[in-house]
Amino acid sequence: MHCDDKRTLFVLRQGIEETWEELKKRDFGDKEMIEKLSEEIQGYFEYKSSPSN
């Protein structure tokens, strides 16, 4: 895995963590935020498992 790939994964993970914290503040009651978290997690794992990484 190249340095750029690691940086991208770090940024994606950071976004997931920020969304998670915001969702916790809202007591998991924001459906749009839950969907955003789901999309971010999916994007993270798709990027992580892509052949170029």
mmCIF entry with sequence, helices, sheets and N, C-alpha, C, O atoms, coordinates in Angstrom:
data_MODEL
# 
_entry.id   MODEL 
# 
_entity.id                         1 
_entity.type                       polymer 
_entity.pdbx_number_of_molecules   1 
# 
_entity_poly.entity_id                      1 
_entity_poly.type                           'polypeptide(L)' 
_entity_poly.nstd_linkage                   no 
_entity_poly.nstd_monomer                   no 
_entity_poly.pdbx_seq_one_letter_code       MHCDDKRTLFVLRQGIEETWEELKKRDFGDKEMIEKLSEEIQGYFEYKSSPSN 
_entity_poly.pdbx_seq_one_letter_code_can   MHCDDKRTLFVLRQGIEETWEELKKRDFGDKEMIEKLSEEIQGYFEYKSSPSN 
_entity_poly.pdbx_strand_id                 A 
# 
loop_
_entity_poly_seq.entity_id 
_entity_poly_seq.num 
_entity_poly_seq.mon_id 
_entity_poly_seq.hetero 
1 1  MET n 
1 2  HIS n 
1 3  CYS n 
1 4  ASP n 
1 5  ASP n 
1 6  LYS n 
1 7  ARG n 
1 8  THR n 
1 9  LEU n 
1 10 PHE n 
1 11 VAL n 
1 12 LEU n 
1 13 ARG n 
1 14 GLN n 
1 15 GLY n 
1 16 ILE n 
1 17 GLU n 
1 18 GLU n 
1 19 THR n 
1 20 TRP n 
1 21 GLU n 
1 22 GLU n 
1 23 LEU n 
1 24 LYS n 
1 25 LYS n 
1 26 ARG n 
1 27 ASP n 
1 28 PHE n 
1 29 GLY n 
1 30 ASP n 
1 31 LYS n 
1 32 GLU n 
1 33 MET n 
1 34 ILE n 
1 35 GLU n 
1 36 LYS n 
1 37 LEU n 
1 38 SER n 
1 39 GLU n 
1 40 GLU n 
1 41 ILE n 
1 42 GLN n 
1 43 GLY n 
1 44 TYR n 
1 45 PHE n 
1 46 GLU n 
1 47 TYR n 
1 48 LYS n 
1 49 SER n 
1 50 SER n 
1 51 PRO n 
1 52 SER n 
1 53 ASN n 
# 
_struct_asym.id          A 
_struct_asym.entity_id   1 
# 
loop_
_struct_conf.conf_type_id 
_struct_conf.id 
_struct_conf.pdbx_PDB_helix_id 
_struct_conf.beg_label_comp_id 
_struct_conf.beg_label_asym_id 
_struct_conf.beg_label_seq_id 
_struct_conf.pdbx_beg_PDB_ins_code 
_struct_conf.end_label_comp_id 
_struct_conf.end_label_asym_id 
_struct_conf.end_label_seq_id 
_struct_conf.pdbx_end_PDB_ins_code 
_struct_conf.beg_auth_comp_id 
_struct_conf.beg_auth_asym_id 
_struct_conf.beg_auth_seq_id 
_struct_conf.end_auth_comp_id 
_struct_conf.end_auth_asym_id 
_struct_conf.end_auth_seq_id 
_struct_conf.pdbx_PDB_helix_class 
_struct_conf.details 
_struct_conf.pdbx_PDB_helix_length 
HELX_P HELX_P1 AA1 CYS A 3  ? LYS A 25 ? CYS A 3  LYS A 25 1 ? 23 
HELX_P HELX_P2 AA2 LYS A 31 ? SER A 49 ? LYS A 31 SER A 49 1 ? 19 
# 
_struct_conf_type.id          HELX_P 
_struct_conf_type.criteria    ? 
_struct_conf_type.reference   ? 
# 
loop_
_atom_site.group_PDB 
_atom_site.id 
_atom_site.type_symbol 
_atom_site.label_atom_id 
_atom_site.label_alt_id 
_atom_site.label_comp_id 
_atom_site.label_asym_id 
_atom_site.label_entity_id 
_atom_site.label_seq_id 
_atom_site.pdbx_PDB_ins_code 
_atom_site.Cartn_x 
_atom_site.Cartn_y 
_atom_site.Cartn_z 
_atom_site.occupancy 
_atom_site.B_iso_or_equiv 
_atom_site.pdbx_formal_charge 
_atom_site.auth_seq_id 
_atom_site.auth_comp_id 
_atom_site.auth_asym_id 
_atom_site.auth_atom_id 
_atom_site.pdbx_PDB_model_num 
ATOM 1   N N  . MET A 1 1  ? 0.848   -1.169 0.000  1.00 0.00 ? 1  MET A N  1 
ATOM 2   C CA . MET A 1 1  ? 0.000   0.000  0.000  1.00 0.00 ? 1  MET A CA 1 
ATOM 3   C C  . MET A 1 1  ? 0.902   1.243  0.000  1.00 0.00 ? 1  MET A C  1 
ATOM 4   O O  . MET A 1 1  ? 1.829   1.352  0.802  1.00 0.00 ? 1  MET A O  1 
ATOM 5   N N  . HIS A 1 2  ? 0.615   2.157  -0.899 1.00 0.00 ? 2  HIS A N  1 
ATOM 6   C CA . HIS A 1 2  ? 1.402   3.375  -1.011 1.00 0.00 ? 2  HIS A CA 1 
ATOM 7   C C  . HIS A 1 2  ? 1.018   4.379  0.063  1.00 0.00 ? 2  HIS A C  1 
ATOM 8   O O  . HIS A 1 2  ? -0.039  4.271  0.684  1.00 0.00 ? 2  HIS A O  1 
ATOM 9   N N  . CYS A 1 3  ? 1.874   5.338  0.268  1.00 0.00 ? 3  CYS A N  1 
ATOM 10  C CA . CYS A 1 3  ? 1.661   6.380  1.271  1.00 0.00 ? 3  CYS A CA 1 
ATOM 11  C C  . CYS A 1 3  ? 0.362   7.144  0.996  1.00 0.00 ? 3  CYS A C  1 
ATOM 12  O O  . CYS A 1 3  ? -0.384  7.460  1.922  1.00 0.00 ? 3  CYS A O  1 
ATOM 13  N N  . ASP A 1 4  ? 0.097   7.441  -0.283 1.00 0.00 ? 4  ASP A N  1 
ATOM 14  C CA . ASP A 1 4  ? -1.131  8.153  -0.639 1.00 0.00 ? 4  ASP A CA 1 
ATOM 15  C C  . ASP A 1 4  ? -2.363  7.333  -0.283 1.00 0.00 ? 4  ASP A C  1 
ATOM 16  O O  . ASP A 1 4  ? -3.371  7.882  0.163  1.00 0.00 ? 4  ASP A O  1 
ATOM 17  N N  . ASP A 1 5  ? -2.284  6.024  -0.480 1.00 0.00 ? 5  ASP A N  1 
ATOM 18  C CA . ASP A 1 5  ? -3.403  5.149  -0.141 1.00 0.00 ? 5  ASP A CA 1 
ATOM 19  C C  . ASP A 1 5  ? -3.646  5.148  1.363  1.00 0.00 ? 5  ASP A C  1 
ATOM 20  O O  . ASP A 1 5  ? -4.789  5.178  1.817  1.00 0.00 ? 5  ASP A O  1 
ATOM 21  N N  . LYS A 1 6  ? -2.566  5.114  2.127  1.00 0.00 ? 6  LYS A N  1 
ATOM 22  C CA . LYS A 1 6  ? -2.700  5.138  3.585  1.00 0.00 ? 6  LYS A CA 1 
ATOM 23  C C  . LYS A 1 6  ? -3.316  6.449  4.041  1.00 0.00 ? 6  LYS A C  1 
ATOM 24  O O  . LYS A 1 6  ? -4.150  6.466  4.947  1.00 0.00 ? 6  LYS A O  1 
ATOM 25  N N  . ARG A 1 7  ? -2.912  7.535  3.423  1.00 0.00 ? 7  ARG A N  1 
ATOM 26  C CA . ARG A 1 7  ? -3.459  8.854  3.770  1.00 0.00 ? 7  ARG A CA 1 
ATOM 27  C C  . ARG A 1 7  ? -4.945  8.906  3.432  1.00 0.00 ? 7  ARG A C  1 
ATOM 28  O O  . ARG A 1 7  ? -5.742  9.409  4.223  1.00 0.00 ? 7  ARG A O  1 
ATOM 29  N N  . THR A 1 8  ? -5.316  8.399  2.284  1.00 0.00 ? 8  THR A N  1 
ATOM 30  C CA . THR A 1 8  ? -6.724  8.386  1.895  1.00 0.00 ? 8  THR A CA 1 
ATOM 31  C C  . THR A 1 8  ? -7.545  7.572  2.881  1.00 0.00 ? 8  THR A C  1 
ATOM 32  O O  . THR A 1 8  ? -8.619  8.003  3.298  1.00 0.00 ? 8  THR A O  1 
ATOM 33  N N  . LEU A 1 9  ? -7.051  6.402  3.255  1.00 0.00 ? 9  LEU A N  1 
ATOM 34  C CA . LEU A 1 9  ? -7.762  5.575  4.232  1.00 0.00 ? 9  LEU A CA 1 
ATOM 35  C C  . LEU A 1 9  ? -7.872  6.290  5.572  1.00 0.00 ? 9  LEU A C  1 
ATOM 36  O O  . LEU A 1 9  ? -8.901  6.195  6.241  1.00 0.00 ? 9  LEU A O  1 
ATOM 37  N N  . PHE A 1 10 ? -6.824  7.003  5.968  1.00 0.00 ? 10 PHE A N  1 
ATOM 38  C CA . PHE A 1 10 ? -6.852  7.756  7.218  1.00 0.00 ? 10 PHE A CA 1 
ATOM 39  C C  . PHE A 1 10 ? -7.943  8.820  7.179  1.00 0.00 ? 10 PHE A C  1 
ATOM 40  O O  . PHE A 1 10 ? -8.700  8.977  8.137  1.00 0.00 ? 10 PHE A O  1 
ATOM 41  N N  . VAL A 1 11 ? -8.021  9.548  6.074  1.00 0.00 ? 11 VAL A N  1 
ATOM 42  C CA . VAL A 1 11 ? -9.024  10.604 5.928  1.00 0.00 ? 11 VAL A CA 1 
ATOM 43  C C  . VAL A 1 11 ? -10.432 10.008 5.921  1.00 0.00 ? 11 VAL A C  1 
ATOM 44  O O  . VAL A 1 11 ? -11.340 10.555 6.546  1.00 0.00 ? 11 VAL A O  1 
ATOM 45  N N  . LEU A 1 12 ? -10.614 8.895  5.220  1.00 0.00 ? 12 LEU A N  1 
ATOM 46  C CA . LEU A 1 12 ? -11.922 8.236  5.198  1.00 0.00 ? 12 LEU A CA 1 
ATOM 47  C C  . LEU A 1 12 ? -12.317 7.773  6.598  1.00 0.00 ? 12 LEU A C  1 
ATOM 48  O O  . LEU A 1 12 ? -13.464 7.931  7.016  1.00 0.00 ? 12 LEU A O  1 
ATOM 49  N N  . ARG A 1 13 ? -11.360 7.205  7.309  1.00 0.00 ? 13 ARG A N  1 
ATOM 50  C CA . ARG A 1 13 ? -11.635 6.731  8.669  1.00 0.00 ? 13 ARG A CA 1 
ATOM 51  C C  . ARG A 1 13 ? -11.958 7.903  9.596  1.00 0.00 ? 13 ARG A C  1 
ATOM 52  O O  . ARG A 1 13 ? -12.843 7.801  10.445 1.00 0.00 ? 13 ARG A O  1 
ATOM 53  N N  . GLN A 1 14 ? -11.254 8.989  9.434  1.00 0.00 ? 14 GLN A N  1 
ATOM 54  C CA . GLN A 1 14 ? -11.499 10.170 10.249 1.00 0.00 ? 14 GLN A CA 1 
ATOM 55  C C  . GLN A 1 14 ? -12.924 10.684 10.021 1.00 0.00 ? 14 GLN A C  1 
ATOM 56  O O  . GLN A 1 14 ? -13.595 11.090 10.970 1.00 0.00 ? 14 GLN A O  1 
ATOM 57  N N  . GLY A 1 15 ? -13.384 10.667 8.779  1.00 0.00 ? 15 GLY A N  1 
ATOM 58  C CA . GLY A 1 15 ? -14.753 11.075 8.472  1.00 0.00 ? 15 GLY A CA 1 
ATOM 59  C C  . GLY A 1 15 ? -15.769 10.170 9.141  1.00 0.00 ? 15 GLY A C  1 
ATOM 60  O O  . GLY A 1 15 ? -16.786 10.639 9.652  1.00 0.00 ? 15 GLY A O  1 
ATOM 61  N N  . ILE A 1 16 ? -15.496 8.874  9.141  1.00 0.00 ? 16 ILE A N  1 
ATOM 62  C CA . ILE A 1 16 ? -16.380 7.907  9.800  1.00 0.00 ? 16 ILE A CA 1 
ATOM 63  C C  . ILE A 1 16 ? -16.453 8.212  11.292 1.00 0.00 ? 16 ILE A C  1 
ATOM 64  O O  . ILE A 1 16 ? -17.537 8.224  11.874 1.00 0.00 ? 16 ILE A O  1 
ATOM 65  N N  . GLU A 1 17 ? -15.303 8.459  11.906 1.00 0.00 ? 17 GLU A N  1 
ATOM 66  C CA . GLU A 1 17 ? -15.266 8.734  13.341 1.00 0.00 ? 17 GLU A CA 1 
ATOM 67  C C  . GLU A 1 17 ? -16.008 10.022 13.684 1.00 0.00 ? 17 GLU A C  1 
ATOM 68  O O  . GLU A 1 17 ? -16.705 10.081 14.697 1.00 0.00 ? 17 GLU A O  1 
ATOM 69  N N  . GLU A 1 18 ? -15.867 11.049 12.856 1.00 0.00 ? 18 GLU A N  1 
ATOM 70  C CA . GLU A 1 18 ? -16.563 12.315 13.091 1.00 0.00 ? 18 GLU A CA 1 
ATOM 71  C C  . GLU A 1 18 ? -18.073 12.134 12.970 1.00 0.00 ? 18 GLU A C  1 
ATOM 72  O O  . GLU A 1 18 ? -18.831 12.654 13.789 1.00 0.00 ? 18 GLU A O  1 
ATOM 73  N N  . THR A 1 19 ? -18.502 11.407 11.965 1.00 0.00 ? 19 THR A N  1 
ATOM 74  C CA . THR A 1 19 ? -19.931 11.151 11.796 1.00 0.00 ? 19 THR A CA 1 
ATOM 75  C C  . THR A 1 19 ? -20.469 10.347 12.969 1.00 0.00 ? 19 THR A C  1 
ATOM 76  O O  . THR A 1 19 ? -21.559 10.629 13.467 1.00 0.00 ? 19 THR A O  1 
ATOM 77  N N  . TRP A 1 20 ? -19.709 9.339  13.418 1.00 0.00 ? 20 TRP A N  1 
ATOM 78  C CA . TRP A 1 20 ? -20.108 8.512  14.560 1.00 0.00 ? 20 TRP A CA 1 
ATOM 79  C C  . TRP A 1 20 ? -20.296 9.381  15.807 1.00 0.00 ? 20 TRP A C  1 
ATOM 80  O O  . TRP A 1 20 ? -21.295 9.242  16.513 1.00 0.00 ? 20 TRP A O  1 
ATOM 81  N N  . GLU A 1 21 ? -19.351 10.267 16.076 1.00 0.00 ? 21 GLU A N  1 
ATOM 82  C CA . GLU A 1 21 ? -19.434 11.129 17.263 1.00 0.00 ? 21 GLU A CA 1 
ATOM 83  C C  . GLU A 1 21 ? -20.652 12.048 17.176 1.00 0.00 ? 21 GLU A C  1 
ATOM 84  O O  . GLU A 1 21 ? -21.356 12.248 18.165 1.00 0.00 ? 21 GLU A O  1 
ATOM 85  N N  . GLU A 1 22 ? -20.895 12.600 15.998 1.00 0.00 ? 22 GLU A N  1 
ATOM 86  C CA . GLU A 1 22 ? -22.061 13.472 15.816 1.00 0.00 ? 22 GLU A CA 1 
ATOM 87  C C  . GLU A 1 22 ? -23.356 12.686 16.007 1.00 0.00 ? 22 GLU A C  1 
ATOM 88  O O  . GLU A 1 22 ? -24.313 13.188 16.595 1.00 0.00 ? 22 GLU A O  1 
ATOM 89  N N  . LEU A 1 23 ? -23.379 11.475 15.517 1.00 0.00 ? 23 LEU A N  1 
ATOM 90  C CA . LEU A 1 23 ? -24.555 10.619 15.654 1.00 0.00 ? 23 LEU A CA 1 
ATOM 91  C C  . LEU A 1 23 ? -24.810 10.284 17.122 1.00 0.00 ? 23 LEU A C  1 
ATOM 92  O O  . LEU A 1 23 ? -25.959 10.256 17.562 1.00 0.00 ? 23 LEU A O  1 
ATOM 93  N N  . LYS A 1 24 ? -23.751 10.031 17.874 1.00 0.00 ? 24 LYS A N  1 
ATOM 94  C CA . LYS A 1 24 ? -23.895 9.761  19.310 1.00 0.00 ? 24 LYS A CA 1 
ATOM 95  C C  . LYS A 1 24 ? -24.481 10.973 20.027 1.00 0.00 ? 24 LYS A C  1 
ATOM 96  O O  . LYS A 1 24 ? -25.321 10.823 20.914 1.00 0.00 ? 24 LYS A O  1 
ATOM 97  N N  . LYS A 1 25 ? -24.040 12.179 19.647 1.00 0.00 ? 25 LYS A N  1 
ATOM 98  C CA . LYS A 1 25 ? -24.565 13.409 20.255 1.00 0.00 ? 25 LYS A CA 1 
ATOM 99  C C  . LYS A 1 25 ? -26.061 13.541 20.004 1.00 0.00 ? 25 LYS A C  1 
ATOM 100 O O  . LYS A 1 25 ? -26.796 14.080 20.831 1.00 0.00 ? 25 LYS A O  1 
ATOM 101 N N  . ARG A 1 26 ? -26.496 13.050 18.873 1.00 0.00 ? 26 ARG A N  1 
ATOM 102 C CA . ARG A 1 26 ? -27.915 13.139 18.497 1.00 0.00 ? 26 ARG A CA 1 
ATOM 103 C C  . ARG A 1 26 ? -28.698 11.916 18.960 1.00 0.00 ? 26 ARG A C  1 
ATOM 104 O O  . ARG A 1 26 ? -29.846 11.719 18.562 1.00 0.00 ? 26 ARG A O  1 
ATOM 105 N N  . ASP A 1 27 ? -28.073 11.100 19.800 1.00 0.00 ? 27 ASP A N  1 
ATOM 106 C CA . ASP A 1 27 ? -28.700 9.904  20.377 1.00 0.00 ? 27 ASP A CA 1 
ATOM 107 C C  . ASP A 1 27 ? -29.199 8.945  19.294 1.00 0.00 ? 27 ASP A C  1 
ATOM 108 O O  . ASP A 1 27 ? -30.226 8.285  19.456 1.00 0.00 ? 27 ASP A O  1 
ATOM 109 N N  . PHE A 1 28 ? -28.455 8.881  18.191 1.00 0.00 ? 28 PHE A N  1 
ATOM 110 C CA . PHE A 1 28 ? -28.742 7.957  17.087 1.00 0.00 ? 28 PHE A CA 1 
ATOM 111 C C  . PHE A 1 28 ? -30.149 8.141  16.508 1.00 0.00 ? 28 PHE A C  1 
ATOM 112 O O  . PHE A 1 28 ? -30.753 7.193  16.006 1.00 0.00 ? 28 PHE A O  1 
ATOM 113 N N  . GLY A 1 29 ? -30.656 9.370  16.587 1.00 0.00 ? 29 GLY A N  1 
ATOM 114 C CA . GLY A 1 29 ? -32.011 9.625  16.122 1.00 0.00 ? 29 GLY A CA 1 
ATOM 115 C C  . GLY A 1 29 ? -32.099 10.274 14.753 1.00 0.00 ? 29 GLY A C  1 
ATOM 116 O O  . GLY A 1 29 ? -33.198 10.595 14.301 1.00 0.00 ? 29 GLY A O  1 
ATOM 117 N N  . ASP A 1 30 ? -30.992 10.473 14.089 1.00 0.00 ? 30 ASP A N  1 
ATOM 118 C CA . ASP A 1 30 ? -30.971 11.158 12.798 1.00 0.00 ? 30 ASP A CA 1 
ATOM 119 C C  . ASP A 1 30 ? -30.759 10.135 11.685 1.00 0.00 ? 30 ASP A C  1 
ATOM 120 O O  . ASP A 1 30 ? -29.653 9.636  11.479 1.00 0.00 ? 30 ASP A O  1 
ATOM 121 N N  . LYS A 1 31 ? -31.842 9.838  10.975 1.00 0.00 ? 31 LYS A N  1 
ATOM 122 C CA . LYS A 1 31 ? -31.785 8.809  9.932  1.00 0.00 ? 31 LYS A CA 1 
ATOM 123 C C  . LYS A 1 31 ? -30.800 9.172  8.822  1.00 0.00 ? 31 LYS A C  1 
ATOM 124 O O  . LYS A 1 31 ? -30.079 8.305  8.328  1.00 0.00 ? 31 LYS A O  1 
ATOM 125 N N  . GLU A 1 32 ? -30.765 10.437 8.430  1.00 0.00 ? 32 GLU A N  1 
ATOM 126 C CA . GLU A 1 32 ? -29.840 10.860 7.379  1.00 0.00 ? 32 GLU A CA 1 
ATOM 127 C C  . GLU A 1 32 ? -28.390 10.662 7.808  1.00 0.00 ? 32 GLU A C  1 
ATOM 128 O O  . GLU A 1 32 ? -27.540 10.283 7.002  1.00 0.00 ? 32 GLU A O  1 
ATOM 129 N N  . MET A 1 33 ? -28.117 10.922 9.082  1.00 0.00 ? 33 MET A N  1 
ATOM 130 C CA . MET A 1 33 ? -26.765 10.743 9.602  1.00 0.00 ? 33 MET A CA 1 
ATOM 131 C C  . MET A 1 33 ? -26.395 9.262  9.629  1.00 0.00 ? 33 MET A C  1 
ATOM 132 O O  . MET A 1 33 ? -25.247 8.905  9.364  1.00 0.00 ? 33 MET A O  1 
ATOM 133 N N  . ILE A 1 34 ? -27.349 8.408  9.944  1.00 0.00 ? 34 ILE A N  1 
ATOM 134 C CA . ILE A 1 34 ? -27.108 6.961  9.936  1.00 0.00 ? 34 ILE A CA 1 
ATOM 135 C C  . ILE A 1 34 ? -26.792 6.499  8.514  1.00 0.00 ? 34 ILE A C  1 
ATOM 136 O O  . ILE A 1 34 ? -25.884 5.694  8.306  1.00 0.00 ? 34 ILE A O  1 
ATOM 137 N N  . GLU A 1 35 ? -27.538 7.007  7.545  1.00 0.00 ? 35 GLU A N  1 
ATOM 138 C CA . GLU A 1 35 ? -27.284 6.654  6.149  1.00 0.00 ? 35 GLU A CA 1 
ATOM 139 C C  . GLU A 1 35 ? -25.912 7.155  5.696  1.00 0.00 ? 35 GLU A C  1 
ATOM 140 O O  . GLU A 1 35 ? -25.200 6.464  4.968  1.00 0.00 ? 35 GLU A O  1 
ATOM 141 N N  . LYS A 1 36 ? -25.548 8.363  6.134  1.00 0.00 ? 36 LYS A N  1 
ATOM 142 C CA . LYS A 1 36 ? -24.233 8.914  5.795  1.00 0.00 ? 36 LYS A CA 1 
ATOM 143 C C  . LYS A 1 36 ? -23.131 8.026  6.365  1.00 0.00 ? 36 LYS A C  1 
ATOM 144 O O  . LYS A 1 36 ? -22.156 7.726  5.677  1.00 0.00 ? 36 LYS A O  1 
ATOM 145 N N  . LEU A 1 37 ? -23.282 7.608  7.610  1.00 0.00 ? 37 LEU A N  1 
ATOM 146 C CA . LEU A 1 37 ? -22.295 6.734  8.242  1.00 0.00 ? 37 LEU A CA 1 
ATOM 147 C C  . LEU A 1 37 ? -22.167 5.427  7.470  1.00 0.00 ? 37 LEU A C  1 
ATOM 148 O O  . LEU A 1 37 ? -21.061 4.944  7.228  1.00 0.00 ? 37 LEU A O  1 
ATOM 149 N N  . SER A 1 38 ? -23.292 4.867  7.091  1.00 0.00 ? 38 SER A N  1 
ATOM 150 C CA . SER A 1 38 ? -23.286 3.615  6.343  1.00 0.00 ? 38 SER A CA 1 
ATOM 151 C C  . SER A 1 38 ? -22.540 3.773  5.018  1.00 0.00 ? 38 SER A C  1 
ATOM 152 O O  . SER A 1 38 ? -21.745 2.911  4.643  1.00 0.00 ? 38 SER A O  1 
ATOM 153 N N  . GLU A 1 39 ? -22.794 4.866  4.317  1.00 0.00 ? 39 GLU A N  1 
ATOM 154 C CA . GLU A 1 39 ? -22.123 5.118  3.041  1.00 0.00 ? 39 GLU A CA 1 
ATOM 155 C C  . GLU A 1 39 ? -20.621 5.325  3.233  1.00 0.00 ? 39 GLU A C  1 
ATOM 156 O O  . GLU A 1 39 ? -19.815 4.856  2.430  1.00 0.00 ? 39 GLU A O  1 
ATOM 157 N N  . GLU A 1 40 ? -20.253 6.031  4.305  1.00 0.00 ? 40 GLU A N  1 
ATOM 158 C CA . GLU A 1 40 ? -18.834 6.263  4.573  1.00 0.00 ? 40 GLU A CA 1 
ATOM 159 C C  . GLU A 1 40 ? -18.110 4.952  4.877  1.00 0.00 ? 40 GLU A C  1 
ATOM 160 O O  . GLU A 1 40 ? -16.997 4.726  4.403  1.00 0.00 ? 40 GLU A O  1 
ATOM 161 N N  . ILE A 1 41 ? -18.741 4.101  5.661  1.00 0.00 ? 41 ILE A N  1 
ATOM 162 C CA . ILE A 1 41 ? -18.140 2.805  5.989  1.00 0.00 ? 41 ILE A CA 1 
ATOM 163 C C  . ILE A 1 41 ? -17.997 1.958  4.735  1.00 0.00 ? 41 ILE A C  1 
ATOM 164 O O  . ILE A 1 41 ? -16.958 1.336  4.513  1.00 0.00 ? 41 ILE A O  1 
ATOM 165 N N  . GLN A 1 42 ? -19.037 1.937  3.920  1.00 0.00 ? 42 GLN A N  1 
ATOM 166 C CA . GLN A 1 42 ? -18.985 1.167  2.678  1.00 0.00 ? 42 GLN A CA 1 
ATOM 167 C C  . GLN A 1 42 ? -17.865 1.690  1.771  1.00 0.00 ? 42 GLN A C  1 
ATOM 168 O O  . GLN A 1 42 ? -17.109 0.906  1.197  1.00 0.00 ? 42 GLN A O  1 
ATOM 169 N N  . GLY A 1 43 ? -17.763 3.000  1.647  1.00 0.00 ? 43 GLY A N  1 
ATOM 170 C CA . GLY A 1 43 ? -16.717 3.592  0.823  1.00 0.00 ? 43 GLY A CA 1 
ATOM 171 C C  . GLY A 1 43 ? -15.326 3.263  1.334  1.00 0.00 ? 43 GLY A C  1 
ATOM 172 O O  . GLY A 1 43 ? -14.414 3.012  0.546  1.00 0.00 ? 43 GLY A O  1 
ATOM 173 N N  . TYR A 1 44 ? -15.164 3.263  2.642  1.00 0.00 ? 44 TYR A N  1 
ATOM 174 C CA . TYR A 1 44 ? -13.880 2.925  3.256  1.00 0.00 ? 44 TYR A CA 1 
ATOM 175 C C  . TYR A 1 44 ? -13.470 1.508  2.885  1.00 0.00 ? 44 TYR A C  1 
ATOM 176 O O  . TYR A 1 44 ? -12.346 1.280  2.436  1.00 0.00 ? 44 TYR A O  1 
ATOM 177 N N  . PHE A 1 45 ? -14.380 0.555  3.072  1.00 0.00 ? 45 PHE A N  1 
ATOM 178 C CA . PHE A 1 45 ? -14.032 -0.836 2.796  1.00 0.00 ? 45 PHE A CA 1 
ATOM 179 C C  . PHE A 1 45 ? -13.874 -1.111 1.303  1.00 0.00 ? 45 PHE A C  1 
ATOM 180 O O  . PHE A 1 45 ? -13.065 -1.954 0.914  1.00 0.00 ? 45 PHE A O  1 
ATOM 181 N N  . GLU A 1 46 ? -14.636 -0.411 0.464  1.00 0.00 ? 46 GLU A N  1 
ATOM 182 C CA . GLU A 1 46 ? -14.455 -0.567 -0.980 1.00 0.00 ? 46 GLU A CA 1 
ATOM 183 C C  . GLU A 1 46 ? -13.073 -0.063 -1.399 1.00 0.00 ? 46 GLU A C  1 
ATOM 184 O O  . GLU A 1 46 ? -12.387 -0.702 -2.197 1.00 0.00 ? 46 GLU A O  1 
ATOM 185 N N  . TYR A 1 47 ? -12.677 1.075  -0.859 1.00 0.00 ? 47 TYR A N  1 
ATOM 186 C CA . TYR A 1 47 ? -11.357 1.617  -1.197 1.00 0.00 ? 47 TYR A CA 1 
ATOM 187 C C  . TYR A 1 47 ? -10.254 0.708  -0.675 1.00 0.00 ? 47 TYR A C  1 
ATOM 188 O O  . TYR A 1 47 ? -9.272  0.440  -1.368 1.00 0.00 ? 47 TYR A O  1 
ATOM 189 N N  . LYS A 1 48 ? -10.429 0.239  0.555  1.00 0.00 ? 48 LYS A N  1 
ATOM 190 C CA . LYS A 1 48 ? -9.411  -0.600 1.190  1.00 0.00 ? 48 LYS A CA 1 
ATOM 191 C C  . LYS A 1 48 ? -9.213  -1.914 0.432  1.00 0.00 ? 48 LYS A C  1 
ATOM 192 O O  . LYS A 1 48 ? -8.096  -2.424 0.350  1.00 0.00 ? 48 LYS A O  1 
ATOM 193 N N  . SER A 1 49 ? -10.293 -2.454 -0.117 1.00 0.00 ? 49 SER A N  1 
ATOM 194 C CA . SER A 1 49 ? -10.189 -3.755 -0.785 1.00 0.00 ? 49 SER A CA 1 
ATOM 195 C C  . SER A 1 49 ? -10.000 -3.646 -2.301 1.00 0.00 ? 49 SER A C  1 
ATOM 196 O O  . SER A 1 49 ? -9.941  -4.664 -2.990 1.00 0.00 ? 49 SER A O  1 
ATOM 197 N N  . SER A 1 50 ? -9.906  -2.421 -2.820 1.00 0.00 ? 50 SER A N  1 
ATOM 198 C CA . SER A 1 50 ? -9.716  -2.279 -4.258 1.00 0.00 ? 50 SER A CA 1 
ATOM 199 C C  . SER A 1 50 ? -8.336  -2.804 -4.651 1.00 0.00 ? 50 SER A C  1 
ATOM 200 O O  . SER A 1 50 ? -7.387  -2.686 -3.875 1.00 0.00 ? 50 SER A O  1 
ATOM 201 N N  . PRO A 1 51 ? -8.215  -3.379 -5.839 1.00 0.00 ? 51 PRO A N  1 
ATOM 202 C CA . PRO A 1 51 ? -6.971  -4.030 -6.273 1.00 0.00 ? 51 PRO A CA 1 
ATOM 203 C C  . PRO A 1 51 ? -5.749  -3.113 -6.281 1.00 0.00 ? 51 PRO A C  1 
ATOM 204 O O  . PRO A 1 51 ? -4.627  -3.587 -6.105 1.00 0.00 ? 51 PRO A O  1 
ATOM 205 N N  . SER A 1 52 ? -5.944  -1.830 -6.480 1.00 0.00 ? 52 SER A N  1 
ATOM 206 C CA . SER A 1 52 ? -4.793  -0.926 -6.570 1.00 0.00 ? 52 SER A CA 1 
ATOM 207 C C  . SER A 1 52 ? -4.204  -0.590 -5.208 1.00 0.00 ? 52 SER A C  1 
ATOM 208 O O  . SER A 1 52 ? -3.172  0.075  -5.126 1.00 0.00 ? 52 SER A O  1 
ATOM 209 N N  . ASN A 1 53 ? -4.854  -1.045 -4.139 1.00 0.00 ? 53 ASN A N  1 
ATOM 210 C CA . ASN A 1 53 ? -4.361  -0.692 -2.794 1.00 0.00 ? 53 ASN A CA 1 
ATOM 211 C C  . ASN A 1 53 ? -3.696  -1.851 -2.130 1.00 0.00 ? 53 ASN A C  1 
ATOM 212 O O  . ASN A 1 53 ? -3.227  -1.729 -0.998 1.00 0.00 ? 53 ASN A O  1 
# 
